[in-house]
Amino acid sequence: LREIDNYLANLKPQNDLPGLSRKCITHLEQHVNILNEQASKFVKHWDDAIALGKSEATHCTGRVLNVILSQLQSLKSTDASHDLMRSSDLIISLIHEALQKCNITVTEEFKSFKGDFQKRAALLSSIQACQEFAHVAKRLPKIDKLKHDVRHLISVEAQQIEELLECSSEWETIDGRLEIFESACLLDAFTDEEANRRLGTLRRMREQKESKVDEVLHAMIRQQDFQQIAQFLSPLASSKDQLQKHKFALYQKDIAVSLEEMIHHINRLLDAKSLYEENSQEISKTLDVIVCAKCDLQELLYPRLNLSQELKILGTKANSILMKKFVGTMFDAMKSDDFIQLIAVRHHADGFYLHMQKHLDDRSIKAFEAAQEKTLAKLEAVSTHVELFFGSSFKKVKGLSSLMSSLRESKEHQEEHFAVLHNLYDTTKADIDHRAHEAMRQLENDADEDKMYDDAIPLVHTLNRYLQGPLKNHCSSNLQTECNRLLDALRKGKQKSDEWLNFDVEKQAKKIQEISLKMDKLQGGVLNRLKFWSKTEKIYKSHQRQLGQLVDKRFGDAEAAIKNKDVLKYAKKHIYNIELRLRKLTSLCIRTYLSICKRAESILQSDNPLQFENVYFDYQAFSVIPTVLKSTDGQEAFTRVNQLAFEVFEHTLTALQKTATGETIDFAVLRTQLIRARAVGDFFADNLTLLHEQTKEVFNDEWLKKITNLCWKYCKTGRDLGMLKYCAVLGVKPSATASEIKKAYKTKARLCHPDKRSGSDGKLFIAIKDAEEKLLTMRHTTNPNMNAPQPFNDILI
């Protein structure tokens, strides 16, 4: 076409040569159309061949596309028409797009190692085959670059698999990647067998790792790295391969055996007779290891080993040991006052609790804390026993002696935790010495000041006996010497006091006055000081008893003289004016009785008739003397006093009834009147009913009878008024207790026993014995009046 164009331009012929040029262009246009059709067809074939990885098809198609590109490039070098050039460009663009698409596909295919290596091998083969087609090869990836990229991918993947073999035991993952890597050997034709060489190395490494798995696993077990063990076992546990499952079972057994040995070791330590702090610490650490193993391996070891169940059993055992071996033993030691065992067990318990607290339940922890508090209280109670010993007048020594002996034995133990017992023993011993010295000094001062030796001597004697006995090893020798000295001094003082008390008749008034003044003094400050040593006020009671015996003896002598005045008639011829002396004595008794009655009348007529109790016993003592009561003046005075007593009783009941039945009740006033009425009723029921029984044979007073009837109606509770005749025989109140009845019987029996009263027929002794039996039987059996309502309840109702 160029030659034709040149010819026409140079020769400028007149014939039909331009028509020839047009025919050539038309022919070229037809050929371009054919190329266009072929390009569209083979571009599609090219895409399919690339997508399917068919290297032969790709090679054939590439040859065709290369020819088309060659022709179109030649066409573009001519001065063809614009339409022809545009058509050629479109075809070239179509082919270039297909080649570019192939380029992108190859690039994407070789970005990562994963993929279809057969397809990759076909792609490489196709691209390598197309290198001979110049026009197509320019638009495809460079084969050398692709080979370099493939080698790089193989190298990176091999390194990753090597790292996986070093740090992991996920065999399925490793084998899967090795299998993929083996597929890369299809590319060896392009990489000088790089993949095959690497594959051999990787397989050898895998075989070596598998041979070292047991060592690695046992190393992890020794290091107690359960997290790594879990990572090691997890792939095997989920594997479906029988060989891997068998390996998992073997590894599971090894781990379970190791943990079972730990559990057996804990059981051996827990079953040991003595749990020292080192053992407790080891138990706690081992339990922590098993807890970590449970968190990481529970599901992997089950059902070969149930760690949750094993931990529960160990926890129950640890709680049981704390409760029985420690807490129980501590309480037993406290009961037996065994401080050595208590402190030793507490020391071991503290160590056990310190390390095992997080493995114990709340119940055991609370029990242990309670035992600790009890232990501290037990140690502090030693001072309480000291207080009790001195506060009980040195009687309650048993507990203190036992505690001090136990504390003293702790001196033989030099362990650090026994220091608390050493200090407690020394402190308590010093306290006993100090308080004993103070007590003896106070007793000596009080005895010397007031000449009161009756209680001081027994107290010091008791203290001395204990200092020589149970407390001998727990006090100083100086204290024992001082106690012996004080005891001798008090005995000498008592001897002088006894001599002073044996006074003759001429000085009796003076001596009675002196004793009374001394008792007044006791009721002041001295008795209050001595209450520390004798809460029953023994010193005052002792002197009261001595003074009462002297006074009773004088009254008894006078009463006997009056009662036996008829016997004295035989002696009147030998004794001058004996009858006159008897009359004077009788007159003196009556005058004294009238004076007592006058005081009683004055009290009963006052605003506080309850003070009648202060003169009643003198009144009763003279009222039972027949000579006094048979006299006219005596009977009149007796009647007046009893009438006033009845009126007081009746007035009290009337006031109570009026208050209780009023329209508006003042409960404060009612309560006061009820207390008053019960006080009056109880006193009259115990005393005036007995007085009526004692005097009715000599003079049966109607007022006393009325009082007795009121007491029968209102004041039966706690007393059996039907036994008054037996009460009169023994001289006890109707409300007397069994011990009071027995005491009165012994006193009466000693005085009235036939062996003590020559010429007695024993009737009085029999009556006394019968009265005692009747009253005791009444007290020992159910008394119908014991459960009766309180006095005056019917008025309140």
C-alpha positions in Angstrom: 0.0 0.0 0.0 2.9 2.3 0.7 4.5 1.4 -2.6 1.3 2.2 -4.4 1.0 5.5 -2.6 4.6 6.4 -3.5 4.1 5.4 -7.1 1.0 7.5 -7.5 2.6 10.4 -5.9 5.7 10.3 -8.2 4.1 9.3 -11.6 0.7 10.8 -11.2 -0.8 8.3 -13.7 -3.9 9.0 -15.7 -5.2 5.5 -15.6 -7.2 3.7 -12.8 -4.4 3.2 -10.3 -6.2 5.2 -7.5 -9.0 2.6 -7.6 -6.4 0.0 -6.9 -5.4 2.0 -3.7 -9.0 2.0 -2.5 -9.3 -1.7 -3.1 -6.2 -2.3 -1.0 -7.7 -0.2 1.8 -11.0 -2.0 1.6 -9.1 -5.3 1.7 -7.2 -4.1 4.8 -10.4 -3.0 6.4 -11.8 -6.5 5.8 -8.7 -8.1 7.3 -8.9 -5.8 10.4 -12.5 -6.9 10.9 -11.3 -10.5 10.7 -8.6 -9.8 13.2 -11.1 -8.1 15.4 -13.2 -11.2 15.4 -10.2 -13.4 16.0 -9.0 -11.2 18.8 -12.4 -11.3 20.6 -12.4 -15.1 20.2 -8.9 -15.7 21.4 -9.0 -13.2 24.2 -11.9 -15.2 25.6 -9.9 -18.4 25.1 -6.9 -16.7 26.8 -9.0 -15.8 29.8 -10.4 -19.3 30.1 -7.0 -20.9 29.8 -5.5 -18.6 32.4 -8.4 -19.2 34.8 -8.2 -23.0 34.3 -4.4 -23.1 34.4 -4.1 -24.8 31.0 -0.6 -24.1 29.9 -0.9 -25.6 26.4 -4.1 -23.7 25.6 -2.5 -20.6 26.9 0.6 -21.1 24.7 -1.5 -21.6 21.6 -3.7 -18.7 22.3 -0.7 -16.5 23.1 0.8 -17.3 19.7 -2.4 -16.2 17.9 -2.7 -13.0 20.0 1.0 -12.3 19.3 0.4 -12.6 15.5 -2.7 -10.3 15.8 -0.7 -7.7 17.7 2.2 -8.0 15.2 -0.1 -7.4 12.2 -1.9 -4.5 13.9 1.3 -2.9 14.9 2.5 -3.2 11.3 -0.8 -1.6 10.1 -0.4 1.3 12.5 3.0 2.1 10.9 1.2 2.9 7.6 -0.7 6.0 6.7 -4.0 4.2 6.8 -7.3 5.9 7.1 -8.4 7.2 10.4 -11.1 4.6 10.7 -8.7 1.8 10.1 -6.3 3.1 12.7 -9.1 3.5 15.3 -10.2 -0.1 14.7 -6.7 -1.3 15.1 -6.3 0.6 18.4 -9.5 -1.0 19.7 -8.3 -4.5 19.0 -4.9 -3.8 20.5 -6.6 -2.4 23.6 -8.8 -5.5 23.9 -5.8 -7.8 23.8 -3.7 -5.6 26.2 -6.6 -5.6 28.7 -6.7 -9.4 28.6 -2.9 -9.6 29.2 -3.1 -7.0 32.0 -5.9 -9.0 33.6 -3.6 -12.0 33.4 -0.8 -10.0 34.9 -3.1 -9.0 37.9 -4.2 -12.6 38.3 -0.6 -13.9 38.5 0.4 -11.1 40.9 -2.5 -11.9 43.2 -1.9 -15.7 43.0 1.7 -15.3 44.2 1.0 -12.8 47.0 0.6 -15.5 49.7 1.8 -19.0 50.1 -1.6 -20.6 50.3 -3.3 -21.5 47.1 -3.5 -24.0 44.2 0.1 -24.8 43.4 -0.9 -26.9 40.4 -2.6 -23.8 38.9 0.4 -21.7 39.9 2.7 -24.2 38.1 0.5 -24.0 35.0 0.6 -20.2 35.2 4.3 -20.2 35.4 4.6 -22.7 32.5 2.2 -20.6 30.4 4.1 -17.3 31.1 7.4 -19.0 30.4 6.1 -20.5 27.2 4.8 -17.1 26.1 8.2 -15.5 26.5 9.0 -16.3 22.8 6.0 -14.1 21.7 7.5 -10.6 21.8 4.3 -8.6 21.7 2.5 -10.8 24.3 5.6 -11.1 26.6 5.9 -7.3 26.9 2.5 -7.3 28.7 3.1 -10.3 30.9 5.0 -10.5 34.3 8.7 -11.1 34.0 9.4 -14.8 34.5 12.6 -14.1 36.4 10.7 -11.9 38.9 8.0 -14.5 39.3 10.6 -17.2 40.1 12.2 -14.8 42.7 8.8 -14.2 44.3 8.1 -17.9 44.4 11.4 -18.6 46.1 10.7 -15.9 48.6 7.2 -17.3 49.4 8.7 -20.8 49.9 11.5 -19.4 52.2 9.0 -17.4 54.3 6.6 -20.4 54.7 9.5 -22.7 55.6 10.7 -20.3 58.3 7.1 -20.0 59.7 6.8 -23.8 59.9 10.2 -24.0 61.6 9.1 -21.5 64.2 5.9 -23.4 64.7 7.8 -26.6 65.2 10.0 -24.9 67.8 7.2 -23.2 69.9 4.1 -25.3 69.4 2.9 -28.8 69.5 -0.2 -28.3 67.4 0.5 -31.4 65.3 -2.5 -31.1 63.0 -1.6 -27.5 62.2 2.0 -28.4 61.5 1.1 -31.5 59.4 -1.5 -29.4 57.5 1.1 -26.8 56.6 3.7 -29.4 55.7 1.1 -31.0 53.4 0.5 -27.6 51.7 4.3 -27.0 51.6 4.6 -30.4 49.8 2.3 -29.1 47.1 4.8 -26.3 46.5 7.2 -28.9 45.1 5.2 -28.5 41.8 7.0 -25.3 41.4 10.5 -26.9 41.7 10.9 -26.7 37.9 11.0 -22.9 38.3 12.9 -22.7 41.6 15.7 -25.2 41.1 13.9 -27.7 43.5 14.0 -25.1 46.4 10.7 -26.4 47.8 11.8 -30.0 47.8 15.0 -29.2 49.7 13.1 -27.2 52.3 10.5 -29.8 52.7 13.1 -32.5 53.5 14.6 -30.2 56.2 11.2 -29.5 57.7 10.3 -33.1 57.8 13.5 -34.0 59.6 12.8 -31.2 62.2 9.3 -32.5 62.8 10.6 -36.0 63.4 13.2 -34.6 65.9 10.5 -32.6 67.7 8.2 -35.5 68.0 11.0 -37.6 69.4 11.6 -34.9 72.1 8.0 -34.3 73.0 8.2 -36.5 76.1 11.2 -34.6 77.4 9.5 -31.3 76.7 6.3 -32.4 78.3 8.0 -33.7 81.5 10.0 -30.5 81.6 6.8 -28.5 81.6 5.3 -30.8 84.2 8.4 -30.2 86.4 8.1 -26.5 85.8 4.4 -26.7 86.5 3.7 -24.7 83.4 0.1 -25.9 83.0 -0.8 -23.2 80.6 1.8 -24.5 78.1 0.8 -28.0 78.8 -2.8 -27.1 78.0 -1.7 -25.5 74.7 0.4 -28.7 74.0 -2.5 -31.1 74.7 -5.4 -29.1 73.2 -4.6 -30.0 69.5 -4.1 -33.6 70.4 -7.4 -33.7 72.4 -9.3 -32.3 69.4 -7.5 -34.4 66.8 -9.4 -37.1 64.9 -6.3 -39.0 64.0 -6.0 -42.3 65.9 -2.3 -41.9 66.4 -2.7 -38.4 67.8 -5.5 -39.7 70.1 -3.2 -42.4 71.4 -0.5 -39.9 72.1 -2.9 -37.7 73.9 -4.0 -40.6 76.1 -0.4 -41.3 77.0 0.4 -37.7 77.8 -2.9 -37.3 79.8 -1.8 -40.3 81.9 1.6 -38.9 82.6 0.2 -35.5 83.7 -2.5 -37.2 85.8 0.1 -39.4 87.5 2.2 -36.3 88.4 -0.8 -34.5 89.9 -2.0 -37.6 91.8 1.5 -37.8 93.4 1.0 -34.2 94.5 -2.4 -35.1 96.0 -1.0 -38.2 97.8 1.8 -36.0 99.2 -0.7 -33.5 100.5 -2.7 -36.4 102.1 0.5 -37.7 103.8 1.3 -34.3 105.2 -2.3 -33.9 106.4 -2.3 -37.3 108.0 0.9 -36.6 109.9 0.7 -36.5 113.7 2.3 -33.1 113.8 1.6 -30.4 111.3 4.4 -27.9 111.6 4.4 -24.6 109.8 6.8 -25.8 107.1 4.4 -28.7 106.3 1.4 -26.3 106.2 3.3 -24.0 103.9 4.2 -26.9 101.6 0.6 -28.1 101.6 -0.7 -24.6 100.7 1.8 -24.3 97.8 1.0 -27.7 96.5 -2.7 -26.9 96.7 -2.1 -23.7 94.8 -0.4 -25.7 92.0 -3.4 -28.1 91.8 -5.8 -25.2 91.7 -3.8 -23.8 88.7 -3.8 -27.2 87.1 -7.6 -27.3 87.6 -8.1 -24.0 85.8 -6.0 -25.0 82.8 -6.3 -28.8 82.6 -9.7 -29.7 84.2 -11.4 -30.5 80.9 -8.3 -32.1 79.3 -7.7 -34.5 82.2 -11.4 -35.5 82.8 -12.4 -38.3 83.3 -8.9 -39.7 83.9 -8.6 -37.3 86.9 -11.3 -35.0 88.4 -9.4 -32.2 89.9 -12.5 -30.4 91.1 -13.5 -33.4 93.1 -10.0 -34.0 94.5 -9.7 -30.3 95.6 -13.1 -30.6 97.3 -11.9 -33.7 99.2 -8.7 -32.1 100.2 -10.5 -28.9 101.3 -12.9 -31.0 103.4 -10.0 -32.8 105.0 -8.1 -29.6 105.8 -11.3 -28.2 107.4 -11.7 -31.3 109.4 -8.1 -31.2 110.6 -8.5 -27.6 111.7 -11.7 -28.4 113.5 -10.6 -31.6 115.2 -6.9 -31.6 115.5 -6.6 -27.9 116.3 -9.8 -26.3 117.5 -11.1 -29.4 119.3 -7.7 -30.0 121.0 -7.5 -26.4 122.0 -10.9 -26.6 123.7 -9.9 -29.9 125.4 -6.7 -28.3 126.7 -8.7 -25.3 128.0 -11.1 -27.7 129.9 -8.2 -29.5 131.5 -6.2 -26.3 132.2 -3.3 -27.7 130.1 -1.7 -24.5 129.1 1.3 -26.2 127.5 -0.7 -28.2 125.1 -3.0 -25.2 124.5 -0.1 -22.9 123.5 1.6 -25.6 121.5 -1.5 -26.5 119.6 -2.3 -22.8 119.1 1.2 -22.2 117.6 0.8 -25.0 115.1 -2.8 -23.9 114.4 -1.6 -20.3 113.7 0.9 -21.6 111.1 -1.7 -23.9 109.5 -4.3 -21.1 109.4 -1.8 -18.6 108.1 -1.0 -20.6 105.0 -4.3 -22.5 104.5 -6.8 -19.7 105.1 -7.7 -19.4 101.4 -8.5 -23.1 101.2 -10.7 -23.2 104.3 -14.5 -22.6 104.5 -16.2 -19.8 106.6 -17.4 -22.2 109.2 -13.9 -23.5 110.0 -12.5 -20.0 110.0 -15.2 -18.7 112.5 -14.6 -21.8 114.7 -10.8 -21.1 114.7 -11.3 -17.4 115.5 -13.6 -18.4 118.3 -11.0 -20.8 119.7 -8.4 -18.0 119.5 -10.7 -15.7 121.5 -11.4 -18.4 124.0 -7.6 -19.0 124.4 -7.0 -15.3 125.1 -9.9 -15.3 127.6 -8.4 -18.5 129.2 -5.1 -16.8 129.7 -6.8 -13.6 131.0 -8.9 -15.8 133.4 -5.8 -16.6 135.5 -6.1 -13.2 137.1 -9.8 -14.0 137.7 -8.8 -17.1 139.6 -6.5 -15.0 141.7 -9.3 -12.6 142.4 -11.6 -15.6 143.2 -9.0 -17.1 145.6 -8.6 -13.9 147.6 -12.3 -12.9 147.4 -13.4 -16.3 148.7 -11.4 -16.0 151.9 -8.7 -18.3 150.5 -11.2 -21.2 149.9 -11.3 -21.5 146.2 -7.7 -22.6 145.6 -8.2 -25.7 143.4 -8.6 -23.8 140.1 -5.7 -21.4 140.9 -3.4 -24.3 142.0 -4.1 -26.3 138.8 -3.5 -23.2 136.6 -0.3 -22.3 138.3 1.1 -25.8 138.1 0.4 -25.9 134.4 2.0 -22.5 133.9 5.0 -23.6 135.9 5.6 -26.7 133.7 5.9 -24.3 130.7 9.2 -23.2 132.1 10.7 -26.5 130.9 9.9 -25.5 127.3 12.2 -22.9 125.9 10.5 -22.5 122.5 9.7 -18.9 121.6 5.9 -19.4 121.5 5.9 -20.5 125.2 7.2 -17.0 126.3 3.6 -15.9 126.8 3.2 -18.6 129.5 6.5 -17.7 131.1 5.5 -14.1 131.4 2.0 -15.0 132.7 3.4 -17.3 135.4 5.9 -14.7 136.6 3.3 -12.0 136.6 0.7 -14.1 138.4 3.3 -15.4 141.0 4.2 -11.8 141.8 0.6 -10.8 142.0 -0.1 -13.6 144.5 2.8 -12.6 146.7 1.8 -9.0 146.7 -1.9 -9.6 147.4 -1.1 -12.1 150.1 1.2 -9.7 151.9 -1.5 -7.0 151.6 -4.1 -9.3 152.9 -2.0 -10.4 155.9 -1.1 -6.8 156.7 -4.8 -5.8 156.6 -5.9 -8.8 158.7 -3.2 -8.1 161.3 -4.0 -4.4 161.5 -7.8 -5.0 161.9 -7.2 -7.8 164.5 -4.8 -5.7 166.6 -7.0 -2.6 166.4 -10.3 -4.3 167.3 -9.1 -7.5 169.0 -11.1 -9.6 166.6 -9.3 -12.9 166.2 -12.2 -15.3 165.7 -12.3 -14.9 161.9 -8.7 -13.7 161.3 -7.1 -16.9 162.6 -9.1 -19.3 160.4 -8.4 -17.1 157.4 -4.7 -17.0 158.0 -4.6 -20.7 158.9 -6.4 -21.5 155.6 -3.9 -19.3 153.7 -1.0 -20.9 155.5 -2.2 -24.4 154.7 -2.5 -23.5 151.0 0.9 -21.8 151.0 2.4 -24.9 152.5 0.4 -27.2 150.1 -1.0 -26.4 146.6 0.6 -23.0 146.3 4.0 -24.0 147.8 5.9 -23.9 144.6 4.1 -20.7 143.3 5.0 -18.2 146.1 8.1 -17.0 147.8 9.6 -18.5 151.0 9.3 -15.0 152.6 5.6 -15.2 152.2 5.3 -18.5 154.0 7.5 -17.3 156.8 5.4 -14.1 157.2 2.2 -16.2 157.2 3.5 -18.5 160.0 4.6 -15.4 162.1 1.2 -13.8 161.7 -0.6 -17.0 162.6 1.4 -17.3 165.9 0.7 -13.7 166.7 -3.0 -14.0 166.1 -3.3 -17.2 168.3 -1.6 -15.4 171.1 -3.9 -12.4 170.7 -7.0 -14.8 170.7 -5.8 -16.4 173.9 -5.6 -13.0 175.6 -9.1 -12.1 174.2 -10.6 -15.4 175.4 -9.3 -14.7 178.9 -10.8 -11.2 178.8 -14.2 -12.6 177.7 -14.4 -14.9 180.7 -15.6 -12.2 183.1 -17.2 -12.7 186.4 -20.7 -11.7 187.5 -19.5 -8.6 189.3 -18.2 -7.1 186.1 -20.8 -8.4 183.8 -22.6 -5.1 183.2 -19.3 -3.4 182.3 -18.3 -6.2 180.0 -21.6 -6.4 178.3 -21.4 -2.7 177.7 -17.9 -3.0 176.3 -18.9 -5.8 174.0 -21.9 -3.8 172.8 -19.7 -0.8 172.1 -17.3 -2.9 170.2 -20.2 -4.3 168.1 -21.4 -0.8 167.4 -17.9 -0.1 166.1 -18.1 -3.2 163.9 -21.3 -1.9 162.4 -19.4 1.2 161.4 -16.2 1.1 159.5 -14.4 -2.1 160.7 -17.1 -4.5 159.4 -17.1 -2.8 156.0 -13.4 -3.2 155.8 -13.6 -6.9 156.7 -16.4 -7.6 154.2 -13.6 -8.3 151.7 -12.6 -11.3 153.8 -15.9 -12.4 155.2 -19.0 -11.5 153.2 -21.2 -13.2 155.9 -20.0 -10.7 158.5 -18.6 -13.5 160.7 -16.8 -11.3 163.2 -20.0 -9.3 163.9 -22.1 -12.5 164.1 -19.5 -14.1 166.4 -19.7 -11.3 168.9 -23.4 -11.1 168.6 -23.6 -14.8 169.4 -21.3 -14.4 172.4 -23.3 -11.5 173.7 -26.5 -13.2 173.1 -25.4 -16.3 174.9 -24.5 -14.2 178.0 -27.8 -12.3 177.9 -29.8 -15.5 177.3 -28.0 -17.2 180.2 -29.0 -14.3 182.5 -32.6 -14.4 181.2 -32.6 -18.2 181.5 -31.4 -18.1 185.0 -34.1 -15.6 185.9 -36.8 -17.6 184.1 -35.8 -20.9 185.7 -35.8 -19.2 189.1 -39.4 -18.0 188.5 -40.6 -21.4 187.1 -39.0 -23.3 190.0 -40.0 -21.0 192.8 -42.1 -23.8 194.3 -39.0 -25.9 194.7 -37.3 -23.2 196.6 -39.8 -23.6 199.5 -37.7 -26.5 200.7 -34.7 -24.2 201.0 -36.4 -21.2 202.6 -35.7 -22.4 206.1 -32.0 -22.4 205.3 -31.9 -19.2 203.2 -33.0 -15.9 204.6 -35.8 -13.9 202.8 -35.9 -16.2 199.7 -39.6 -15.6 199.1 -39.0 -11.9 199.2 -36.3 -12.3 196.6 -38.6 -14.4 194.4 -41.4 -11.8 194.6 -38.9 -9.1 193.7 -37.7 -11.1 190.8 -41.2 -11.7 189.6 -42.2 -8.1 190.0 -39.0 -7.1 188.1 -40.0 -9.4 185.2 -43.6 -8.1 185.1 -42.4 -4.5 185.2 -39.9 -5.2 182.4 -42.7 -6.9 180.4 -45.1 -3.9 181.0 -42.4 -1.6 179.8 -41.9 -3.7 176.6 -45.6 -3.8 176.0 -45.8 0.0 176.4 -43.1 0.4 173.7 -45.0 -2.0 171.5 -48.3 -0.1 171.9 -46.5 3.1 171.1 -45.1 1.6 167.9 -48.4 0.0 166.8 -50.1 3.4 167.2 -47.5 5.3 165.2 -47.3 5.9 161.5 -44.9 3.0 161.0 -46.3 0.0 162.9 -43.9 -2.3 161.0 -41.2 -1.3 163.6 -43.1 -3.6 165.9 -40.7 -6.2 164.7 -37.9 -4.5 166.6 -39.5 -5.1 170.0 -41.4 -8.3 169.1 -38.8 -10.8 170.2 -38.5 -9.2 173.6 -42.2 -9.1 173.8 -42.5 -12.8 172.8 -39.7 -13.9 175.2 -41.6 -12.5 178.2 -45.0 -13.4 176.9 -44.2 -17.2 177.1 -43.3 -17.0 180.8 -46.3 -18.4 182.6 -45.8 -16.2 185.7 -45.8 -13.1 183.7 -48.8 -14.0 181.6 -50.9 -15.2 184.6 -50.6 -11.9 186.3 -53.5 -9.5 185.8 -51.2 -6.6 184.6 -49.5 -9.0 182.2 -52.7 -10.3 180.7 -54.1 -6.8 180.3 -50.9 -5.6 178.6 -50.8 -8.7 176.5 -54.4 -8.2 175.4 -53.8 -4.5 174.5 -50.8 -5.2 172.4 -52.6 -8.0 170.5 -55.7 -5.9 170.0 -53.6 -3.1 168.5 -51.8 -5.6 166.3 -55.1 -6.9 165.0 -56.3 -3.4 164.3 -53.1 -2.6 162.4 -53.7 -5.8 160.3 -57.3 -5.0 159.8 -56.7 -1.4 158.9 -54.0 -2.5 156.4 -56.5 -4.9 154.7 -59.3 -2.3 154.7 -57.1 0.3 153.0 -56.0 -2.2 150.4 -59.6 -3.2 149.6 -60.7 0.5 149.4 -57.9 1.3 147.0 -58.5 -1.8 144.9 -62.3 -1.3 144.6 -62.3 2.5 144.0 -63.7 4.0 140.8 -60.2 5.3 139.9 -57.2 3.2 140.9 -53.8 4.8 141.6 -51.6 1.8 140.9 -48.6 3.3 142.6 -50.5 3.7 145.8 -52.0 0.2 145.3 -48.6 -1.3 144.8 -47.3 0.4 148.0 -50.3 -0.8 150.1 -50.0 -4.3 148.7 -46.3 -4.6 149.6 -47.1 -3.2 153.1 -50.0 -5.7 153.5 -47.9 -8.6 152.5 -45.1 -7.6 154.8 -47.5 -7.2 157.8 -49.2 -10.5 156.9 -46.1 -12.5 156.6 -44.7 -11.2 159.9 -47.9 -11.9 161.8 -48.4 -15.3 160.1 -44.9 -16.4 161.1 -44.8 -15.0 164.6 -48.2 -14.1 166.2 -49.8 -17.4 165.1 -46.9 -19.2 166.8 -47.2 -17.0 169.9 -50.9 -17.9 170.0 -50.1 -21.5 169.9 -47.4 -21.1 172.7 -49.7 -19.1 175.1 -53.2 -20.4 174.5 -52.9 -23.0 177.3 -52.0 -20.3 179.8 -54.1 -17.5 178.4 -56.2 -17.9 175.2 -56.3 -14.3 173.9 -59.2 -13.7 171.5 -57.2 -11.0 169.5 -54.5 -13.5 168.7 -57.1 -15.9 167.6 -58.6 -13.3 165.2 -55.1 -12.6 163.9 -54.6 -16.3 163.3 -57.9 -16.6 161.5 -56.9 -13.7 159.1 -53.6 -15.4 158.5 -55.4 -18.6 157.6 -57.5 -16.7 155.1 -54.8 -14.6 153.4 -51.3 -15.8 154.3 -51.1 -19.5 153.9 -48.6 -19.4 151.0 -45.3 -21.0 152.0 -46.4 -22.2 155.4 -48.7 -24.8 156.9 -50.6 -23.2 159.8 -52.0 -26.6 160.6 -48.6 -27.6 162.0 -48.4 -24.8 164.6 -48.4 -27.1 167.6 -45.3 -28.8 166.2 -43.7 -25.5 165.4 -44.3 -24.5 169.0 -42.6 -27.6 170.3 -39.4 -26.8 168.3 -39.7 -23.1 168.5 -39.6 -22.6 164.7 -41.7 -20.4 162.5 -44.4 -22.0 160.3 -42.4 -21.0 157.2 -39.1 -22.6 158.5 -37.0 -24.5 156.0 -35.9 -28.1 156.4 -32.4 -27.0 157.5 -33.9 -24.6 160.1 -36.1 -27.4 161.5 -33.1 -29.8 161.8 -31.0 -27.2 163.5 -33.8 -26.4 166.0 -34.3 -30.1 166.6 -30.6 -30.7 167.4 -30.5 -27.7 169.8 -33.7 -28.9 171.7 -32.6 -32.6 171.6 -29.2 -31.8 173.3 -31.0 -30.0 176.1 -33.9 -32.4 176.6 -32.2 -35.8 175.9 -32.9 -38.2 178.8 -29.1 -38.9 179.2 -28.6 -35.1 179.8 -31.6 -34.8 182.2 -31.5 -37.2 185.1 -34.9 -38.3 186.3 -36.6 -37.4 183.0 -39.0 -39.9 181.6 -38.2 -38.8 178.0 -41.7 -37.6 177.0 -40.4 -34.1 176.1 -37.6 -35.6 174.0 -40.2 -37.9 172.2 -42.4 -34.8 171.6 -39.5 -33.0 170.1 -38.6 -36.0 167.9 -42.2 -36.4 166.8 -42.4 -32.6 165.9 -39.3 -32.8 163.8 -40.6 -35.8 161.9 -44.0 -34.2 161.2 -42.5 -30.9 160.0 -39.8 -32.5 157.8 -42.4 -34.8 156.3 -44.5 -31.8 155.5 -41.5 -30.1 153.9 -40.4 -33.1 151.9 -43.8 -33.9 150.5 -45.9 -31.6 148.4 -47.3 -28.8 150.5 -50.7 -27.7 149.2 -50.1 -24.2 150.4 -46.8 -23.8 148.5 -48.6 -23.2 145.2 -51.4 -21.1 146.8 -51.9 -17.6 145.4 -49.9 -14.7 146.8 -51.5 -13.0 149.8 -54.4 -10.7 149.0 -54.7 -11.7 145.3 -58.4 -12.2 145.9 -58.7 -8.5 146.9 -56.9 -7.4 143.7 -59.1 -9.7 141.6 
